[in-house]
Amino acid sequence: MTAQPQEHPLIRVREVRSLERSAFARKLRERSAELGTPLGTGRDGVLRWESGRTPDNLTQLVMADVIGIDSALVESHPWPQWLQFDPLQQPNEYPWSGPGTVGALKDVIGSPMDRRTFFLGSAAMTAALFSWLTADPVAAAQLTTGRRIGEGAVTTIERRVRELRLADDEDGGGTLIRDTAATLAAVTDLLTNRSHTLAHQRRLYAAGADLARMRAWAAFDVHGRCDDVAFKAALQAAHAADDPALGAHTLTFWAAASYNTGRAVEAHALASAALAAVRGRAAPRVEALVLARRARARSHLHDVGCWRDLDAAQTKLEAARLDQTGEPEWAYWFDGSEYAGSLASTQLAMGRADQAEKGFALSAREAAGTVRTQAIYLVRAADAQLQQGHVEDACATAHHALDITAEISSQRTTGPLRDLAAALASHSHIPEAREVRERISATI
């Protein structure tokens, strides 16, 4: 299946300025006339650019002038990458300190659809990774004003985080966006307005990191967007908690959201940074899940190094079965079924559909208790079957996936199901294919 497409950045340029396509086109015409290079751009021209067509160089320079972006950036970055420098869409920058981390987490609490930006440019992402890997631990005396909290308050927060994590396993989707925000607001309030021991402070930061990560993942789940700003806030909170393994866990989800939205190069960088932080220093299961995620990123780049990562992940997972010493509770989800799913997804991306089909079938059976995961594996299994020419089998599997998809709020199967429907178009002479296409169209 293809990666979920990112919304074209020109759409966000217009949205933050409250401009319809016709109004944006008018601004381009007016400014180009002032510059002595009149353009005839209309609403349809803007629509074509947002649909994938590249404007000519003169139009891009006029557009940059209207937006407020230096023309040198137009020359040094291809379309539409230079739109990331839109001055109205730059995220707030927070220092890698206690107060800075709280500020970053508070930004996450607001609806991700209301924030000005989701996307960090490559340079900003690199800077975030460097800061996470090299910054000093958070000082113990930060944020210790007001009445001291005790074990009961921290334990209550951690229990709620655990409940939300399990809810994410089952469904994900819109309710998780709301519920993580409410709990994250409580965490930031405790960090800001109450005093606590260093141990309790770090546990609160760890809770904030997991909540911000879940919120970012839920935004991807529902909207198909990789929310870099929320993932970065989660990374900062993991650093404030002095927990490199938790930071690496955040990076693996950031990587997955990246390679599923067409950003495989960034995904590889994120997963590699995670591996650098935990290799030889974390529980075997943690290393296994990081290696598996990097394998997935590499498969999107058609890099044969993915097989080495998977072999290493399998070795680490086998070690984890024998020894769970020091294993964080959040690592529970990466088990044999998840490994099999990662292997099958990698096989599919690398053109081994026959092997992938068997792996997805196994993973779907073992994931019966987690409905969303089972639905995703079934859609991928249908894709693998179709790639082998097994149309009727693919249709039967797709029906099973659609039955399950109706029970959940997650939208992560939507894009793959649309891709499957498109692939089945050439088989419309087969009744089963027509039926599945009609059902997909009616469902999503």
Disulfide bonds with the S-S distance in Angstrom:
none
